[in-house]
Amino acid sequence: MLDKSLILKSLKKELGFKYDSDFAKYLDILPQTLASWHKRNTYDVDLLYTKCKGIDANYLLTGKGEILLTNNNQQQPTVAPTGDLEKDLVAKFSNVRKEDIAIYVAIKEKEFMNIKIFSNIIDKRVTEKILDIVKSGGLKEFLN
């Protein structure tokens, strides 16, 4: 499993931040959001790619390679970066192994399914609570 918390720590250090609060401010997020990313082993790929100029998207997605692009690991782009993550990745990382892409997609699909399951559980509980209120004759109280 990709250790996104370690990637965040490495990125913070590479960009010269000593404290998480400073790194969070740089990213324009709350320190609690950054702490949550560490705790949940997740992060906003688009945000990091956009805010952290010069980051190697391959490192961000796979944890492999150099953190920041340098003359040694920077491929010569065939087109100038557009600011659109998807287009930039397609243009720049067309040589990324299909296996790595499949792993990334599988991880994202699992994360999405977990969110969907959690959402369904909440919806079910809310629906059950509303039905209980309606059955008890408290619908007028509920609406007022």
C-alpha positions as a Python dict, from the first residue, in 0.01 Angstrom:
ca = {
    (1, 'M'): (0, 0, 0),
    (2, 'L'): (119, 347, -87),
    (3, 'D'): (229, 537, 227),
    (4, 'K'): (82, 877, 149),
    (5, 'S'): (168, 1010, 494),
    (6, 'L'): (536, 941, 422),
    (7, 'I'): (501, 1112, 83),
    (8, 'L'): (350, 1418, 256),
    (9, 'K'): (635, 1425, 510),
    (10, 'S'): (896, 1392, 234),
    (11, 'L'): (731, 1662, 27),
    (12, 'K'): (711, 1897, 329),
    (13, 'K'): (1081, 1843, 400),
    (14, 'E'): (1183, 1880, 35),
    (15, 'L'): (995, 2210, 8),
    (16, 'G'): (1173, 2337, 320),
    (17, 'F'): (891, 2341, 572),
    (18, 'K'): (969, 2250, 932),
    (19, 'Y'): (614, 2255, 1066),
    (20, 'D'): (294, 2099, 935),
    (21, 'S'): (111, 2425, 1003),
    (22, 'D'): (343, 2611, 764),
    (23, 'F'): (307, 2340, 501),
    (24, 'A'): (-74, 2351, 537),
    (25, 'K'): (-71, 2730, 499),
    (26, 'Y'): (138, 2695, 181),
    (27, 'L'): (-122, 2449, 48),
    (28, 'D'): (-409, 2683, 147),
    (29, 'I'): (-568, 2418, 368),
    (30, 'L'): (-639, 2400, 738),
    (31, 'P'): (-378, 2226, 956),
    (32, 'Q'): (-657, 1988, 1060),
    (33, 'T'): (-701, 1886, 697),
    (34, 'L'): (-332, 1801, 669),
    (35, 'A'): (-350, 1608, 997),
    (36, 'S'): (-652, 1419, 864),
    (37, 'W'): (-461, 1329, 546),
    (38, 'H'): (-181, 1183, 758),
    (39, 'K'): (-422, 993, 979),
    (40, 'R'): (-628, 855, 689),
    (41, 'N'): (-327, 795, 459),
    (42, 'T'): (-474, 1008, 184),
    (43, 'Y'): (-430, 1344, 13),
    (44, 'D'): (-571, 1560, -264),
    (45, 'V'): (-355, 1474, -564),
    (46, 'D'): (-486, 1762, -775),
    (47, 'L'): (-423, 2016, -499),
    (48, 'L'): (-67, 1897, -434),
    (49, 'Y'): (13, 1887, -805),
    (50, 'T'): (-122, 2239, -852),
    (51, 'K'): (27, 2401, -542),
    (52, 'C'): (367, 2232, -535),
    (53, 'K'): (536, 2361, -847),
    (54, 'G'): (801, 2129, -983),
    (55, 'I'): (669, 1816, -812),
    (56, 'D'): (717, 1494, -1002),
    (57, 'A'): (362, 1366, -1064),
    (58, 'N'): (494, 1011, -1090),
    (59, 'Y'): (628, 1037, -733),
    (60, 'L'): (300, 1185, -615),
    (61, 'L'): (99, 900, -770),
    (62, 'T'): (330, 606, -702),
    (63, 'G'): (579, 714, -435),
    (64, 'K'): (861, 614, -672),
    (65, 'G'): (1139, 826, -813),
    (66, 'E'): (1248, 1176, -720),
    (67, 'I'): (1013, 1410, -533),
    (68, 'L'): (1088, 1718, -739),
    (69, 'L'): (1172, 1741, -1104),
    (70, 'T'): (1536, 1816, -1170),
    (71, 'N'): (1743, 1835, -1484),
    (72, 'N'): (1836, 1471, -1423),
    (73, 'N'): (1487, 1327, -1405),
    (74, 'Q'): (1283, 1583, -1595),
    (75, 'Q'): (1169, 1462, -1931),
    (76, 'Q'): (1156, 1719, -2205),
    (77, 'P'): (788, 1793, -2247),
    (78, 'T'): (649, 1777, -2597),
    (79, 'V'): (402, 2054, -2504),
    (80, 'A'): (406, 2323, -2238),
    (81, 'P'): (218, 2236, -1917),
    (82, 'T'): (-147, 2334, -1946),
    (83, 'G'): (-234, 2345, -1577),
    (84, 'D'): (-478, 2060, -1639),
    (85, 'L'): (-350, 1765, -1436),
    (86, 'E'): (-499, 1497, -1658),
    (87, 'K'): (-367, 1644, -1984),
    (88, 'D'): (-25, 1712, -1831),
    (89, 'L'): (1, 1357, -1701),
    (90, 'V'): (-97, 1205, -2034),
    (91, 'A'): (154, 1420, -2221),
    (92, 'K'): (436, 1380, -1973),
    (93, 'F'): (397, 1030, -1835),
    (94, 'S'): (292, 828, -2134),
    (95, 'N'): (576, 592, -2042),
    (96, 'V'): (433, 505, -1697),
    (97, 'R'): (379, 133, -1677),
    (98, 'K'): (22, 15, -1728),
    (99, 'E'): (58, -195, -1412),
    (100, 'D'): (125, 119, -1204),
    (101, 'I'): (-178, 291, -1354),
    (102, 'A'): (-394, -15, -1285),
    (103, 'I'): (-279, -22, -921),
    (104, 'Y'): (-355, 349, -881),
    (105, 'V'): (-701, 309, -1038),
    (106, 'A'): (-776, 9, -814),
    (107, 'I'): (-680, 208, -504),
    (108, 'K'): (-900, 500, -609),
    (109, 'E'): (-1193, 267, -688),
    (110, 'K'): (-1161, 108, -343),
    (111, 'E'): (-1155, 452, -178),
    (112, 'F'): (-1465, 551, -376),
    (113, 'M'): (-1648, 232, -277),
    (114, 'N'): (-1564, 290, 91),
    (115, 'I'): (-1708, 641, 67),
    (116, 'K'): (-2018, 512, -111),
    (117, 'I'): (-2073, 238, 151),
    (118, 'F'): (-2032, 490, 434),
    (119, 'S'): (-2276, 726, 261),
    (120, 'N'): (-2532, 445, 219),
    (121, 'I'): (-2504, 357, 589),
    (122, 'I'): (-2567, 720, 687),
    (123, 'D'): (-2861, 746, 443),
    (124, 'K'): (-3013, 430, 586),
    (125, 'R'): (-2980, 552, 946),
    (126, 'V'): (-3131, 891, 862),
    (127, 'T'): (-3420, 724, 678),
    (128, 'E'): (-3483, 489, 971),
    (129, 'K'): (-3485, 784, 1214),
    (130, 'I'): (-3733, 978, 1000),
    (131, 'L'): (-3960, 670, 974),
    (132, 'D'): (-3948, 631, 1352),
    (133, 'I'): (-4053, 994, 1394),
    (134, 'V'): (-4335, 958, 1140),
    (135, 'K'): (-4459, 633, 1301),
    (136, 'S'): (-4465, 794, 1642),
    (137, 'G'): (-4684, 1075, 1510),
    (138, 'G'): (-4410, 1331, 1551),
    (139, 'L'): (-4402, 1441, 1190),
    (140, 'K'): (-4554, 1780, 1274),
    (141, 'E'): (-4293, 1833, 1547),
    (142, 'F'): (-4020, 1720, 1306),
    (143, 'L'): (-4129, 1969, 1039),
    (144, 'N'): (-4173, 2259, 1280),
}
